[in-house]
Amino acid sequence: MSTMSKIGLGVVAAGVVAAGAWVVLGKQDKAAVPFLTAAVDRGTVIQSVSTSGTLTAVTTVKVGSQVSGIIASLHADFNDRVRKDQILSTLDPTPFEAQVAQTRAQLQRTQVAAQDSESKWKRQRALFAAQLASEDQLDSAKAALDQALAQVTELKAALERAETNLGYSIIRSPIDGVVVSRDYDVGQTVAASFQAPTLFTIAEDLTRMQLTCDVDEADIGQVKVGQPVRFSVDTFPERDFRGTVAQIRLSPKTANNVVTYPVIVDVSNEDLALLPGMTAEVRIQVAEARDALRVPSSALRFRPELLGMNGKPGARPGMAGGGAGAPGMGGRPGQGQRTRDSEGAGKGTRNARVYLAPAKPGGMPEAVEFTPGLTDGQYVEVTKGELAEGAKIVVGLATAQGQDAGGLAGMSPFGRRR
């Protein structure tokens, strides 16, 4: 077959395909489009700031040793409950006892010398009164007595220090709590030359814990002391734990040019299900609207112009009738769609757009604008507008193609998912 013949057949085939596509599109425009709809209803919309955090005990004490020595015995282990002043460990007391005995003997010898010096001073004083001793001899006796008494005082302090070190060889618990860490075993040497080494870590009360989480600087203005908090941990994914914001610390952290602030959350742990060190997914409830008129957030992502509706098959985003940059039409976050979800409650917002379901089969959705309020990712509060409770709005199409135009699930179109 010649080259010209092949080109001719190709042109004819392309014409047939184009004609068939026109017929299919024409029939699709006239057929009834199966819409997915949802009703405008009333309910609670809770706006949250999401972050992550780490669980710790409210009070954690590191128990160390003030003196160096060899661990002779252990009286507490991991997870043991201990009481205040309970013995946790003992160091070998032999060198400390020897130091006490030596210092005590030196003190006794010095006390005897001081008594002898006192007797000599009294004798010289009597002889001086009888004019049988010189004043110089009296002064020398008095100086010897003062020196002996000073040595007695010095050795009393040394004896007290030696006895204190002997007491430090017995490691006791400073609080009631649970041993969460033990760092030494019997026979190991504890060296306390420059700083006190940590032998045990004790958590005071695991029925009360705190959650430390870092909140982004863009959201910290919405967080207040006393706000309720919900969080979950990996080991109990279906369980919803609760707490309360107790403190917002004014000590910013900067990592990868992101500034965050530590937020402390008080948590009740009566059943001891939560353990220190667990990572939690945290949701701080910063605002709440009860009995609010609301629409599914998926309705704001429905984009009929992408499906060739409104008499404009294949219209691109941004054309008349709404687009990616139009409010409420599912555009990218940060393009004029910020609401109180990302700016904070009480600030101004732009209108959003949803589409009322057609009243008759084959009809087209009708655009309706409203002023959005709070959003929790699933629902958006309606603060102003012509939407009425019970109205049916389009959230997508009951076709595979409709998954790109909207759906019942998904995050809020008003801002990044926190």
Secondary structure, DSSP 8 states (H G I E B T S, - for coil): --HHHHHHHHHHHHHHHHHHHHHHHHHHHHS---EEEEE-EEEEEEEEEEEEEEEEES-EEEEE-SS-EEEEEE---TT-EE-TT-EEEEE--HHHHHHHHHHHHHHHHHHHHHHHHHHHHHHHHHHHHTT-S-HHHHHHHHHHHHHHHHHHHHHHHHHHHHHHHHHHTEEE-SSSEEEEEE---TT-EE--SSS--EEEEEES-TTEEEEEEEEETTTGGG--TT-EEEEEETTEEEEEEEEEEEEE-S--EEETTEEEEEEEEEEE-TT----TT-EEEEEEEEEEEEEEEEEEGGGGG--GGGGT-TT-TT--TTSTT--TTSTTTT--TTSS---HHHH-TTS----EEEEE--SSTT---EEEEEEEEEE-SSEEEEEEES--TT-EEEEEESSSGGGGT--S----TTS---
